[in-house]
Amino acid sequence: MNPSTHSGFTLVLHTWMGAVFVALAVFIVTLPVLRKRSALVDSILSRPVQWLQKYSSDKSKKRMMLVIASVASVVFFYCLTRSYYSSLTTEVEQNIFQVFGMLSLRVFPFFIVGCFMAGVIEKYFQAGRIPIPQTMIGNGVFASLIPLCSCSVVPLAQSMTHLHRIRLRAVITFLMVAPVLNPMVIALSLGTLGVHYLALRVVTTFALGMITGIFIERLAGVKEEGEQGVFSCVGCSKSSAVKPEHADSALMLSWNTMVNLMYYIIVGVAIGAIFTVYFPPPLVGKYLSNGSLGLFLSVLIGLPLYICSGEEVLILAPLMEMGLPMGHAIAFTITGNAICVTSISVMIPVFGKRATFIMVGALFFGAILAGAIINAAEGYWPMISGLIQ
């Protein structure tokens, strides 16, 4: 097969796959709305839903997850060794179906492998099975191994403060790192945006989490009598910790993670495809890619949003291809994942207004500063690289 024939076949494959994924996305997004608004639709769909729930046992879900994860793993490693993802970015994709198919092939193998990794880690490294780290770096590493969003991480962080063995700075580091880094996101970031973006995401998240932890401990921390460290904060809730439920196997945890996140991933792919086809590059350059204003807007847009882990990667991929600076992307990643309006409402009764205010401010200004530093370093890197060579 010559290159032109192969390219034509690939475009046709992307178009047909994209059409299927678009139909699936429309179905998944509109179905819950239709069921709520129409009693007829709800009654029609209730029987097949009940049938699926009755006959889809945990055993069948585990088997299906094992098959899906095995196939995805083969595709995952094949694409890594053949540089498939980088070659896709050079193809000329014109219509929405081709772009949707291309992005789906780039994302779903990494997403499924990441979900499988998350299930294994959550099963065998969950809190209580092994001692919880007590340092900021240790808590940051522990946080990056479990799949939690900015809302679900708050009860676990609260329970860590009740132990009175982990300093507040380490708890805050855990609280900020967990929503931004987890196995699924690491795999997805590596496959979609590359090792350079992933490395900056990891370093910036850890640095900002540890600095914020130190600030909160000093400005809002409460050292109780006889304690060697600061384990609480002004306004911290004394209610009992919320213990998350755990499935009985890694495969079941993987299945649950995949099912729960699939909706957000499909929506993210749809947003990324729409950006690629319909978002004008001059608009990106004018509002997001130019200097301080673009960086400020990247942080301002990301701060209030509820972005499921990994969804921002799909949004950033087409924007970065159109010229969005790396610093802007990292700033949007940090503010889009680490906190949102919903998580703020949960954090206030748990950690108090002062600690919550400090965290929001640290994220906002810290993300801007980190983005500016990264952009400056990216600008000087070619010159430094040339001198080294």
DRENDO-1510 file (C-alpha; in Angstrom, 1 decimal, always signed):
<recs>
REC; n; res; u; v; w
REC; 1; MET; +0.0; +0.0; +0.0 .
REC; 2; ASN; +1.6; +3.3; -1.1 .
REC; 3; PRO; +1.6; +6.3; +1.2 .
REC; 4; SER; -1.2; +8.1; -0.6 .
REC; 5; THR; -3.5; +5.1; -0.5 .
REC; 6; HIS; -2.6; +4.6; +3.2 .
REC; 7; SER; -3.4; +8.2; +3.9 .
REC; 8; GLY; -6.7; +8.0; +2.1 .
REC; 9; PHE; -7.7; +4.8; +3.9 .
REC; 10; THR; -6.7; +6.4; +7.3 .
REC; 11; LEU; -8.9; +9.4; +6.5 .
REC; 12; VAL; -11.9; +7.2; +5.6 .
REC; 13; LEU; -11.3; +5.2; +8.8 .
REC; 14; HIS; -11.2; +8.3; +10.9 .
REC; 15; THR; -14.4; +9.6; +9.2 .
REC; 16; TRP; -16.4; +6.4; +9.8 .
REC; 17; MET; -15.1; +6.0; +13.4 .
REC; 18; GLY; -15.7; +9.7; +14.0 .
REC; 19; ALA; -19.3; +9.4; +12.8 .
REC; 20; VAL; -19.9; +6.5; +15.3 .
REC; 21; PHE; -18.3; +8.4; +18.1 .
REC; 22; VAL; -20.3; +11.6; +17.4 .
REC; 23; ALA; -23.6; +9.6; +17.4 .
REC; 24; LEU; -22.5; +7.9; +20.7 .
REC; 25; ALA; -21.6; +11.3; +22.2 .
REC; 26; VAL; -24.9; +12.8; +21.2 .
REC; 27; PHE; -26.7; +9.8; +22.6 .
REC; 28; ILE; -24.8; +9.8; +25.9 .
REC; 29; VAL; -25.2; +13.6; +26.5 .
REC; 30; THR; -28.9; +13.9; +25.5 .
REC; 31; LEU; -30.2; +10.7; +27.0 .
REC; 32; PRO; -30.2; +11.8; +30.7 .
REC; 33; VAL; -31.9; +15.1; +29.7 .
REC; 34; LEU; -34.6; +13.3; +27.7 .
REC; 35; ARG; -35.3; +10.9; +30.5 .
REC; 36; LYS; -35.8; +13.7; +32.9 .
REC; 37; ARG; -38.0; +15.8; +30.6 .
REC; 38; SER; -40.1; +13.0; +29.0 .
REC; 39; ALA; -41.9; +10.4; +31.0 .
REC; 40; LEU; -42.6; +8.5; +27.8 .
REC; 41; VAL; -38.8; +8.2; +27.0 .
REC; 42; ASP; -38.1; +7.3; +30.6 .
REC; 43; SER; -40.7; +4.5; +30.6 .
REC; 44; ILE; -39.4; +3.1; +27.3 .
REC; 45; LEU; -35.8; +3.0; +28.4 .
REC; 46; SER; -36.5; +1.8; +32.0 .
REC; 47; ARG; -37.0; -1.8; +31.0 .
REC; 48; PRO; -33.8; -2.3; +29.0 .
REC; 49; VAL; -31.9; -0.5; +31.8 .
REC; 50; GLN; -33.4; -2.8; +34.4 .
REC; 51; TRP; -32.6; -5.8; +32.2 .
REC; 52; LEU; -29.0; -4.7; +31.9 .
REC; 53; GLN; -28.7; -4.2; +35.6 .
REC; 54; LYS; -30.2; -7.6; +36.4 .
REC; 55; TYR; -28.0; -9.6; +34.0 .
REC; 56; SER; -24.8; -7.7; +34.1 .
REC; 57; SER; -23.1; -9.3; +37.0 .
REC; 58; ASP; -19.9; -8.1; +38.6 .
REC; 59; LYS; -18.2; -11.2; +37.2 .
REC; 60; SER; -19.2; -10.3; +33.6 .
REC; 61; LYS; -18.0; -6.7; +34.2 .
REC; 62; LYS; -14.6; -8.0; +35.4 .
REC; 63; ARG; -14.2; -10.2; +32.4 .
REC; 64; MET; -15.2; -7.3; +30.1 .
REC; 65; MET; -12.8; -5.0; +31.8 .
REC; 66; LEU; -10.0; -7.5; +31.5 .
REC; 67; VAL; -10.6; -7.9; +27.7 .
REC; 68; ILE; -10.9; -4.1; +27.1 .
REC; 69; ALA; -7.8; -3.4; +29.2 .
REC; 70; SER; -5.8; -6.1; +27.3 .
REC; 71; VAL; -6.8; -4.8; +23.9 .
REC; 72; ALA; -6.1; -1.2; +25.0 .
REC; 73; SER; -2.7; -2.2; +26.4 .
REC; 74; VAL; -1.7; -3.7; +23.0 .
REC; 75; VAL; -2.8; -0.5; +21.2 .
REC; 76; PHE; -1.1; +1.6; +23.9 .
REC; 77; PHE; +2.3; +0.1; +23.5 .
REC; 78; TYR; +2.0; -0.2; +19.7 .
REC; 79; CYS; +1.2; +3.5; +19.4 .
REC; 80; LEU; +4.1; +4.4; +21.7 .
REC; 81; THR; +6.6; +2.4; +19.7 .
REC; 82; ARG; +5.4; +3.5; +16.3 .
REC; 83; SER; +5.0; +7.2; +17.2 .
REC; 84; TYR; +1.5; +7.0; +15.9 .
REC; 85; TYR; +0.2; +9.9; +17.9 .
REC; 86; SER; +2.8; +12.4; +16.6 .
REC; 87; SER; +2.1; +11.3; +13.1 .
REC; 88; LEU; -1.6; +12.0; +13.4 .
REC; 89; THR; -1.0; +15.6; +14.2 .
REC; 90; THR; +0.6; +16.2; +10.7 .
REC; 91; GLU; -2.4; +14.9; +8.8 .
REC; 92; VAL; -4.8; +17.3; +7.3 .
REC; 93; GLU; -8.2; +16.7; +9.0 .
REC; 94; GLN; -11.0; +18.9; +7.7 .
REC; 95; ASN; -14.4; +17.7; +8.8 .
REC; 96; ILE; -15.7; +17.1; +12.3 .
REC; 97; PHE; -16.0; +13.3; +11.9 .
REC; 98; GLN; -12.3; +12.9; +10.8 .
REC; 99; VAL; -11.1; +15.0; +13.7 .
REC; 100; PHE; -13.4; +13.2; +16.2 .
REC; 101; GLY; -12.1; +9.8; +15.0 .
REC; 102; MET; -8.5; +11.0; +15.2 .
REC; 103; LEU; -8.8; +12.3; +18.7 .
REC; 104; SER; -10.6; +9.2; +19.8 .
REC; 105; LEU; -7.8; +6.9; +18.6 .
REC; 106; ARG; -5.3; +9.1; +20.3 .
REC; 107; VAL; -7.2; +9.2; +23.7 .
REC; 108; PHE; -9.1; +6.0; +24.4 .
REC; 109; PRO; -6.2; +3.5; +24.6 .
REC; 110; PHE; -4.4; +5.7; +27.2 .
REC; 111; PHE; -7.6; +6.4; +29.0 .
REC; 112; ILE; -8.5; +2.7; +29.4 .
REC; 113; VAL; -5.0; +1.7; +30.4 .
REC; 114; GLY; -5.0; +4.6; +32.9 .
REC; 115; CYS; -8.3; +3.4; +34.4 .
REC; 116; PHE; -6.9; -0.1; +34.8 .
REC; 117; MET; -3.8; +1.3; +36.5 .
REC; 118; ALA; -6.0; +3.4; +38.8 .
REC; 119; GLY; -8.0; +0.3; +39.8 .
REC; 120; VAL; -4.9; -1.7; +40.7 .
REC; 121; ILE; -3.4; +1.2; +42.7 .
REC; 122; GLU; -6.6; +2.0; +44.5 .
REC; 123; LYS; -7.0; -1.7; +45.5 .
REC; 124; TYR; -3.6; -2.4; +46.8 .
REC; 125; PHE; -2.3; +1.0; +48.0 .
REC; 126; GLN; -5.4; +2.5; +49.5 .
REC; 127; ALA; -5.3; +4.3; +52.9 .
REC; 128; GLY; -5.3; +1.9; +55.8 .
REC; 129; ARG; -3.6; -1.0; +53.9 .
REC; 130; ILE; -0.2; +0.7; +54.1 .
REC; 131; PRO; +1.0; +3.5; +56.3 .
REC; 132; ILE; +0.1; +7.0; +54.9 .
REC; 133; PRO; +3.2; +9.1; +54.2 .
REC; 134; GLN; +3.8; +12.0; +56.5 .
REC; 135; THR; +6.0; +14.3; +54.5 .
REC; 136; MET; +4.8; +16.8; +51.8 .
REC; 137; ILE; +6.7; +14.9; +49.0 .
REC; 138; GLY; +5.5; +11.6; +50.3 .
REC; 139; ASN; +1.9; +12.8; +50.5 .
REC; 140; GLY; +2.2; +14.3; +47.0 .
REC; 141; VAL; +3.4; +11.0; +45.6 .
REC; 142; PHE; +0.6; +9.1; +47.4 .
REC; 143; ALA; -1.9; +11.6; +46.1 .
REC; 144; SER; -0.7; +11.0; +42.5 .
REC; 145; LEU; -1.4; +7.3; +42.8 .
REC; 146; ILE; -5.1; +7.5; +43.5 .
REC; 147; PRO; -7.9; +8.7; +41.2 .
REC; 148; LEU; -9.7; +11.5; +43.0 .
REC; 149; CYS; -11.3; +14.8; +41.8 .
REC; 150; SER; -11.2; +18.1; +43.6 .
REC; 151; CYS; -14.4; +17.4; +45.5 .
REC; 152; SER; -14.0; +13.8; +46.5 .
REC; 153; VAL; -10.4; +14.4; +47.9 .
REC; 154; VAL; -11.7; +16.8; +50.6 .
REC; 155; PRO; -13.2; +14.1; +52.9 .
REC; 156; LEU; -10.1; +12.0; +52.7 .
REC; 157; ALA; -7.9; +15.0; +53.5 .
REC; 158; GLN; -10.2; +15.8; +56.4 .
REC; 159; SER; -9.7; +12.3; +57.8 .
REC; 160; MET; -5.9; +12.7; +57.5 .
REC; 161; THR; -6.1; +15.8; +59.8 .
REC; 162; HIS; -8.0; +13.7; +62.3 .
REC; 163; LEU; -5.0; +11.3; +62.7 .
REC; 164; HIS; -2.9; +14.0; +64.3 .
REC; 165; ARG; +0.2; +12.4; +62.8 .
REC; 166; ILE; +0.3; +14.2; +59.4 .
REC; 167; ARG; +1.2; +17.9; +59.4 .
REC; 168; LEU; -1.2; +20.3; +57.8 .
REC; 169; ARG; +1.3; +21.3; +55.1 .
REC; 170; ALA; +1.4; +17.6; +53.9 .
REC; 171; VAL; -2.4; +17.4; +53.9 .
REC; 172; ILE; -2.7; +20.5; +51.8 .
REC; 173; THR; -0.1; +19.1; +49.4 .
REC; 174; PHE; -2.2; +16.0; +49.1 .
REC; 175; LEU; -5.3; +18.0; +48.6 .
REC; 176; MET; -3.8; +20.0; +45.7 .
REC; 177; VAL; -1.9; +17.2; +44.0 .
REC; 178; ALA; -4.5; +14.5; +44.0 .
REC; 179; PRO; -7.0; +16.2; +41.5 .
REC; 180; VAL; -4.2; +17.2; +39.1 .
REC; 181; LEU; -2.2; +14.0; +39.0 .
REC; 182; ASN; -3.3; +10.4; +38.9 .
REC; 183; PRO; -2.4; +7.3; +36.8 .
REC; 184; MET; -5.1; +7.9; +34.2 .
REC; 185; VAL; -4.2; +11.6; +33.7 .
REC; 186; ILE; -0.4; +10.7; +33.5 .
REC; 187; ALA; -1.1; +8.1; +30.8 .
REC; 188; LEU; -3.5; +10.5; +29.0 .
REC; 189; SER; -1.1; +13.5; +29.2 .
REC; 190; LEU; +1.8; +11.4; +27.9 .
REC; 191; GLY; -0.1; +10.0; +24.9 .
REC; 192; THR; -1.8; +13.2; +23.9 .
REC; 193; LEU; +0.5; +16.1; +24.8 .
REC; 194; GLY; +3.9; +14.4; +25.3 .
REC; 195; VAL; +6.5; +14.0; +28.0 .
REC; 196; HIS; +7.4; +17.7; +28.0 .
REC; 197; TYR; +4.0; +18.8; +29.1 .
REC; 198; LEU; +3.7; +15.9; +31.6 .
REC; 199; ALA; +7.0; +16.8; +33.2 .
REC; 200; LEU; +6.0; +20.4; +33.6 .
REC; 201; ARG; +2.6; +19.4; +35.0 .
REC; 202; VAL; +4.2; +17.2; +37.6 .
REC; 203; VAL; +6.9; +19.6; +38.7 .
REC; 204; THR; +4.6; +22.7; +38.8 .
REC; 205; THR; +1.8; +20.8; +40.7 .
REC; 206; PHE; +4.2; +19.5; +43.4 .
REC; 207; ALA; +5.9; +22.9; +43.8 .
REC; 208; LEU; +2.7; +24.9; +44.1 .
REC; 209; GLY; +1.1; +22.3; +46.4 .
REC; 210; MET; +4.1; +22.3; +48.9 .
REC; 211; ILE; +4.4; +26.1; +48.8 .
REC; 212; THR; +0.6; +26.5; +49.5 .
REC; 213; GLY; +0.8; +24.0; +52.3 .
REC; 214; ILE; +3.5; +26.0; +54.0 .
REC; 215; PHE; +1.6; +29.2; +53.7 .
REC; 216; ILE; -1.6; +27.8; +55.0 .
REC; 217; GLU; +0.1; +26.1; +57.9 .
REC; 218; ARG; +1.8; +29.4; +58.9 .
REC; 219; LEU; -1.1; +31.7; +58.3 .
REC; 220; ALA; -4.1; +29.5; +59.3 .
REC; 221; GLY; -2.5; +26.7; +61.2 .
REC; 222; VAL; -3.4; +25.8; +64.8 .
REC; 223; LYS; -0.7; +24.0; +66.9 .
REC; 224; GLU; -2.4; +22.2; +69.7 .
REC; 225; GLU; -0.7; +21.9; +73.1 .
REC; 226; GLY; +1.8; +19.1; +73.4 .
REC; 227; GLU; +2.0; +18.5; +69.7 .
REC; 228; GLN; +5.2; +18.6; +67.7 .
REC; 229; GLY; +3.7; +19.9; +64.5 .
REC; 230; VAL; +0.7; +21.8; +63.1 .
REC; 231; PHE; -2.1; +19.3; +62.5 .
REC; 232; SER; -5.2; +21.5; +62.2 .
REC; 233; CYS; -6.3; +24.9; +60.9 .
REC; 234; VAL; -8.6; +27.7; +61.8 .
REC; 235; GLY; -12.1; +26.6; +61.2 .
REC; 236; CYS; -11.3; +22.9; +60.5 .
REC; 237; SER; -14.3; +20.7; +61.0 .
REC; 238; LYS; -14.3; +18.2; +63.8 .
REC; 239; SER; -16.9; +16.0; +62.2 .
REC; 240; SER; -16.1; +12.3; +61.5 .
REC; 241; ALA; -14.2; +11.6; +58.3 .
REC; 242; VAL; -16.1; +10.2; +55.3 .
REC; 243; LYS; -14.8; +6.8; +54.4 .
REC; 244; PRO; -15.0; +6.0; +50.6 .
REC; 245; GLU; -16.4; +2.7; +49.6 .
REC; 246; HIS; -14.1; +0.2; +47.8 .
REC; 247; ALA; -15.0; -2.6; +45.5 .
REC; 248; ASP; -13.7; -6.1; +46.1 .
REC; 249; SER; -11.2; -6.3; +43.2 .
REC; 250; ALA; -8.9; -4.2; +41.1 .
REC; 251; LEU; -10.9; -5.1; +37.9 .
REC; 252; MET; -14.1; -3.9; +39.4 .
REC; 253; LEU; -12.5; -0.7; +40.6 .
REC; 254; SER; -11.2; -0.2; +37.1 .
REC; 255; TRP; -14.6; -0.8; +35.6 .
REC; 256; ASN; -16.3; +1.7; +37.9 .
REC; 257; THR; -13.6; +4.3; +37.2 .
REC; 258; MET; -14.0; +3.8; +33.4 .
REC; 259; VAL; -17.8; +3.9; +33.5 .
REC; 260; ASN; -17.9; +7.0; +35.8 .
REC; 261; LEU; -15.4; +9.0; +33.7 .
REC; 262; MET; -16.4; +7.8; +30.2 .
REC; 263; TYR; -19.1; +10.5; +29.9 .
REC; 264; TYR; -16.5; +13.3; +30.7 .
REC; 265; ILE; -14.0; +11.9; +28.3 .
REC; 266; ILE; -16.4; +11.7; +25.4 .
REC; 267; VAL; -17.6; +15.2; +26.1 .
REC; 268; GLY; -13.9; +16.3; +26.3 .
REC; 269; VAL; -13.2; +14.6; +22.9 .
REC; 270; ALA; -16.2; +16.4; +21.5 .
REC; 271; ILE; -15.0; +19.8; +22.8 .
REC; 272; GLY; -11.5; +19.2; +21.5 .
REC; 273; ALA; -12.8; +18.3; +18.0 .
REC; 274; ILE; -15.0; +21.3; +17.9 .
REC; 275; PHE; -12.1; +23.5; +18.9 .
REC; 276; THR; -10.0; +22.0; +16.2 .
REC; 277; VAL; -12.5; +22.5; +13.4 .
REC; 278; TYR; -14.4; +25.6; +14.4 .
REC; 279; PHE; -12.3; +27.6; +16.8 .
REC; 280; PRO; -10.6; +30.3; +14.7 .
REC; 281; PRO; -6.8; +30.4; +15.3 .
REC; 282; PRO; -6.6; +34.2; +15.3 .
REC; 283; LEU; -9.0; +34.2; +18.2 .
REC; 284; VAL; -6.7; +31.9; +20.1 .
REC; 285; GLY; -3.7; +34.0; +19.3 .
REC; 286; LYS; -5.6; +37.2; +20.4 .
REC; 287; TYR; -7.0; +36.1; +23.7 .
REC; 288; LEU; -5.1; +33.1; +24.9 .
REC; 289; SER; -1.7; +33.2; +23.3 .
REC; 290; ASN; -0.5; +36.8; +23.7 .
REC; 291; GLY; +1.4; +37.7; +26.9 .
REC; 292; SER; +0.0; +38.5; +30.3 .
REC; 293; LEU; -3.6; +39.0; +29.2 .
REC; 294; GLY; -3.8; +35.5; +27.6 .
REC; 295; LEU; -2.2; +33.9; +30.7 .
REC; 296; PHE; -4.6; +35.8; +33.0 .
REC; 297; LEU; -7.5; +34.6; +31.0 .
REC; 298; SER; -6.2; +31.0; +31.0 .
REC; 299; VAL; -6.2; +31.0; +34.8 .
REC; 300; LEU; -9.5; +32.9; +35.1 .
REC; 301; ILE; -11.3; +30.5; +32.8 .
REC; 302; GLY; -9.9; +27.4; +34.5 .
REC; 303; LEU; -10.5; +28.5; +38.1 .
REC; 304; PRO; -14.3; +28.2; +38.3 .
REC; 305; LEU; -14.7; +25.2; +36.0 .
REC; 306; TYR; -15.4; +21.7; +37.2 .
REC; 307; ILE; -13.0; +19.7; +34.9 .
REC; 308; CYS; -12.9; +16.0; +35.3 .
REC; 309; SER; -9.3; +14.7; +35.4 .
REC; 310; GLY; -8.1; +14.3; +31.9 .
REC; 311; GLU; -10.8; +16.4; +30.2 .
REC; 312; GLU; -8.5; +19.4; +30.1 .
REC; 313; VAL; -5.9; +17.5; +28.1 .
REC; 314; LEU; -8.5; +17.0; +25.3 .
REC; 315; ILE; -9.3; +20.7; +25.4 .
REC; 316; LEU; -5.7; +21.8; +25.4 .
REC; 317; ALA; -4.5; +19.4; +22.6 .
REC; 318; PRO; -6.0; +21.4; +19.7 .
REC; 319; LEU; -5.3; +24.7; +21.3 .
REC; 320; MET; -1.6; +23.9; +21.7 .
REC; 321; GLU; -1.3; +22.8; +18.2 .
REC; 322; MET; -2.7; +26.2; +17.2 .
REC; 323; GLY; -0.1; +28.1; +19.2 .
REC; 324; LEU; -1.2; +28.2; +22.9 .
REC; 325; PRO; +2.0; +28.6; +24.9 .
REC; 326; MET; +3.1; +25.9; +27.3 .
REC; 327; GLY; +2.9; +28.2; +30.3 .
REC; 328; HIS; -0.7; +29.0; +29.5 .
REC; 329; ALA; -1.5; +25.3; +29.2 .
REC; 330; ILE; +0.0; +24.5; +32.6 .
REC; 331; ALA; -1.7; +27.4; +34.3 .
REC; 332; PHE; -5.1; +26.3; +32.9 .
REC; 333; THR; -4.3; +22.7; +33.9 .
REC; 334; ILE; -3.6; +23.6; +37.5 .
REC; 335; THR; -6.5; +25.9; +38.1 .
REC; 336; GLY; -8.9; +23.8; +36.1 .
REC; 337; ASN; -8.3; +20.6; +38.1 .
REC; 338; ALA; -7.1; +21.6; +41.6 .
REC; 339; ILE; -10.2; +23.5; +42.6 .
REC; 340; CYS; -13.6; +24.6; +41.4 .
REC; 341; VAL; -16.7; +26.3; +42.6 .
REC; 342; THR; -18.2; +23.0; +43.9 .
REC; 343; SER; -15.0; +22.0; +45.8 .
REC; 344; ILE; -14.8; +25.5; +47.4 .
REC; 345; SER; -18.2; +25.0; +48.9 .
REC; 346; VAL; -17.0; +21.7; +50.4 .
REC; 347; MET; -13.7; +23.0; +51.6 .
REC; 348; ILE; -15.0; +26.0; +53.6 .
REC; 349; PRO; -16.8; +23.9; +56.3 .
REC; 350; VAL; -13.9; +21.4; +56.4 .
REC; 351; PHE; -10.8; +23.7; +56.4 .
REC; 352; GLY; -12.4; +27.0; +57.2 .
REC; 353; LYS; -12.7; +30.3; +55.3 .
REC; 354; ARG; -9.2; +31.5; +55.9 .
REC; 355; ALA; -7.4; +28.3; +54.7 .
REC; 356; THR; -9.8; +28.1; +51.7 .
REC; 357; PHE; -9.2; +31.7; +50.8 .
REC; 358; ILE; -5.4; +31.2; +51.0 .
REC; 359; MET; -5.6; +28.1; +48.8 .
REC; 360; VAL; -7.7; +29.8; +46.1 .
REC; 361; GLY; -5.4; +32.9; +46.1 .
REC; 362; ALA; -2.3; +30.7; +46.0 .
REC; 363; LEU; -3.7; +28.7; +43.0 .
REC; 364; PHE; -4.7; +31.9; +41.1 .
REC; 365; PHE; -1.5; +33.9; +41.6 .
REC; 366; GLY; +0.7; +30.8; +41.7 .
REC; 367; ALA; -0.6; +29.5; +38.4 .
REC; 368; ILE; +0.0; +32.9; +36.8 .
REC; 369; LEU; +3.5; +33.1; +38.2 .
REC; 370; ALA; +4.3; +29.5; +37.2 .
REC; 371; GLY; +2.9; +30.1; +33.7 .
REC; 372; ALA; +5.0; +33.2; +33.2 .
REC; 373; ILE; +8.2; +31.4; +34.4 .
REC; 374; ILE; +7.5; +28.5; +32.1 .
REC; 375; ASN; +6.9; +30.8; +29.1 .
REC; 376; ALA; +10.1; +32.7; +29.8 .
REC; 377; ALA; +12.1; +29.5; +30.1 .
REC; 378; GLU; +10.5; +28.1; +26.9 .
REC; 379; GLY; +11.6; +31.3; +25.1 .
REC; 380; TYR; +15.2; +31.0; +26.2 .
REC; 381; TRP; +15.5; +27.3; +25.9 .
REC; 382; PRO; +16.5; +27.2; +22.2 .
REC; 383; MET; +19.3; +29.6; +22.9 .
REC; 384; ILE; +20.5; +27.6; +25.9 .
REC; 385; SER; +20.2; +24.3; +24.0 .
REC; 386; GLY; +22.3; +25.8; +21.2 .
REC; 387; LEU; +25.0; +26.9; +23.6 .
REC; 388; ILE; +25.1; +23.4; +25.2 .
REC; 389; GLN; +25.4; +21.8; +21.8 .
</recs>
